[in-house]
Amino acid sequence: MRKILIIQTAFIGDVVLATGILEKLHQRFPEAEIDFLVRKGNESLFSLHPFIKNVLIWIKKEDKYKNLFRLIKTIRSNKYDLVVNLQRYAATGVMTVFSGAKTTIGFDKNPLSFLFSQRIKHHFSGNNGEVLHEIERNHLLIQHITDNIPAKPRLYPSIEDESFVKEYKTRPYICIAPASVWFTKQFPKEKWISLINEIPSVYPIYLLGAPSDKALCEEIIANKTHPSVTSMAGKLSFLQSAALQKGALLNYVNDSAPMHFASSVNAPVAAVYCSTIVGFGYGPLSDKSFVIETLQPLSCRPCGLHGKKACPLGHFDCANKITNEQLLNSIEN
């Protein structure tokens, strides 16, 4: 195997989880050149990545189809031996079919999968009904050319990334990523504030997030009593955030991308699940992981595979019934 392309144009958390495929293919074919195709905005995940030759970028928001056909032309010119498509949508199916690769592999849920060399059934659970993690589902695509053991996702913050956050690591600290794209996946602002005010004051707290999360982080800081809370929202790159998480005593996250960042550097993580559940297969993978969810049985939970813009029943008990005691136990453990 000389040249390989991995396609994952979904959101950033999905791309992080897809790095498990990258790790496994590099183990199996250490001399192969591996390229990774992502949507624009996610390419910085792979800055100075030791196993990636090129990052291909699909610009979806501007001249979507014009850029799609330009990208297909680039893919064909690269003459790949293998294309592995993790996405289940038609556009990536077109990329795969017209790649010119000797072997193309993808999930059967992709509408063009009937034209792939190999189409793999997409499972949400295993043969015995056990939960399959997303990295296990992805691994099914390459199991026949590697082995039965999926690799964990991994990111590689550079020396410069580590150096950038070094000043924040002078004593044990805690990171909190309070935001999520979806309302019902996000632990409420008031609940984060309540938790922060009960975390022992000896631990500095860093709030992580994108530029769009600045307002939320500033509101949290404006209402906290804890003496040392700093907003890092919009100040760190993806890899710098992962580097800061890596050194934390604990990372509090929602069921969202920062959880997968923590997994990618094996950072201790406490994942707060509101409307979603670990049973969907997107749970934390760090050696030290805690899943925190309401202890009260709710007939309405989960209310969907993905988050929603509001609680369908208006009470949001899946979040509001989680206690500070549950959250603080993760620090003690």
Rosetta blueprint (number, residue, H / E / L):
1 M L
2 R L
3 K E
4 I E
5 L E
6 I E
7 I E
8 Q L
9 T L
10 A L
11 F L
12 I H
13 G H
14 D H
15 V H
16 V H
17 L H
18 A H
19 T H
20 G H
21 I H
22 L H
23 E H
24 K H
25 L H
26 H H
27 Q H
28 R H
29 F L
30 P L
31 E L
32 A L
33 E E
34 I E
35 D E
36 F E
37 L E
38 V E
39 R E
40 K L
41 G L
42 N L
43 E H
44 S H
45 L H
46 F H
47 S L
48 L L
49 H L
50 P L
51 F L
52 I L
53 K L
54 N E
55 V E
56 L E
57 I E
58 W E
59 I L
60 K L
61 K L
62 E L
63 D L
64 K H
65 Y H
66 K H
67 N H
68 L H
69 F H
70 R H
71 L H
72 I H
73 K H
74 T H
75 I H
76 R H
77 S H
78 N H
79 K L
80 Y L
81 D L
82 L E
83 V E
84 V E
85 N E
86 L L
87 Q L
88 R L
89 Y L
90 A H
91 A H
92 T H
93 G H
94 V H
95 M H
96 T H
97 V H
98 F L
99 S L
100 G L
101 A L
102 K L
103 T E
104 T E
105 I E
106 G E
107 F E
108 D L
109 K L
110 N L
111 P L
112 L L
113 S H
114 F H
115 L H
116 F L
117 S L
118 Q E
119 R E
120 I E
121 K L
122 H L
123 H L
124 F L
125 S E
126 G L
127 N L
128 N L
129 G L
130 E L
131 V E
132 L L
133 H L
134 E H
135 I H
136 E H
137 R H
138 N H
139 H H
140 L L
141 L L
142 I L
143 Q H
144 H H
145 I H
146 T L
147 D L
148 N L
149 I L
150 P L
151 A L
152 K L
153 P L
154 R L
155 L L
156 Y L
157 P L
158 S L
159 I H
160 E H
161 D H
162 E H
163 S H
164 F H
165 V H
166 K H
167 E H
168 Y H
169 K L
170 T L
171 R L
172 P L
173 Y L
174 I E
175 C E
176 I E
177 A E
178 P L
179 A L
180 S L
181 V L
182 W L
183 F H
184 T H
185 K H
186 Q L
187 F L
188 P L
189 K H
190 E H
191 K H
192 W H
193 I H
194 S H
195 L H
196 I H
197 N H
198 E H
199 I L
200 P L
201 S L
202 V L
203 Y L
204 P L
205 I E
206 Y E
207 L E
208 L L
209 G L
210 A L
211 P H
212 S H
213 D H
214 K H
215 A H
216 L H
217 C H
218 E H
219 E H
220 I H
221 I H
222 A H
223 N L
224 K L
225 T L
226 H L
227 P L
228 S L
229 V E
230 T E
231 S E
232 M L
233 A L
234 G L
235 K L
236 L L
237 S L
238 F H
239 L H
240 Q H
241 S H
242 A H
243 A H
244 L H
245 Q H
246 K H
247 G L
248 A L
249 L L
250 L E
251 N E
252 Y E
253 V E
254 N E
255 D L
256 S L
257 A H
258 P H
259 M H
260 H H
261 F H
262 A H
263 S H
264 S H
265 V L
266 N L
267 A L
268 P L
269 V E
270 A E
271 A E
272 V E
273 Y L
274 C L
275 S L
276 T L
277 I L
278 V H
279 G H
280 F H
281 G L
282 Y L
283 G L
284 P L
285 L L
286 S L
287 D L
288 K L
289 S E
290 F E
291 V E
292 I E
293 E L
294 T L
295 L L
296 Q L
297 P L
298 L L
299 S L
300 C L
301 R L
302 P L
303 C L
304 G L
305 L L
306 H L
307 G L
308 K L
309 K L
310 A L
311 C L
312 P L
313 L L
314 G L
315 H L
316 F L
317 D H
318 C H
319 A H
320 N H
321 K L
322 I L
323 T L
324 N H
325 E H
326 Q H
327 L H
328 L H
329 N H
330 S H
331 I H
332 E H
333 N L
